[in-house]
Amino acid sequence: MRVGLGREGTVTHPTLELQVDLKSTCNDGSVRIGEAAARLGVATHVLRHWEDERVVIPLRSSSGHRDYAEEHLQRLRIVKSCQRLGLSLPEIRQILHRDEPGRVAVIDRRVGEIRRLRAELDMAERFLGHVRECRHDFITRCTECSAYAGTRGEIGSDA
Ligand SMILES: [Zn+2]
């Protein structure tokens, strides 16, 4: 079933809301918060927090239960993936919809951070690869090893 999600995550499909109200066994595939959380591998309070942050807002049944349709579940999965990328909930909310202002800036900023992290990891790998083969008894006596330490700077100095 196609479910139209509005910009704030509200479902705009009128017939779905009707079906949600009629059902008690979720035979349209939508699930309650406990099942949605279990499928995602998170605690239910996480989904309530995402709702508070207006990232994923489920439907409400006539009895007041949260109902997550398949498109909500897919959205939850995307949010979880975006969190693994290091994006905050407000940032995720900004990138979920193409017309959201500031969307490109959020993405470009994160891509920039990912590139910086990649460069750091590459450097760390080269350093460790060198240390593995380093012929100095102490790495402090090796200029190459010391050079790596020199690139790290003091904490906060490059902020
Ligand atoms: Zn060395």
Residues whose N, C-alpha, C, O or C-beta is under 5 A from the ligand:
A	BS01	ZN	C134 C142 E144 C145
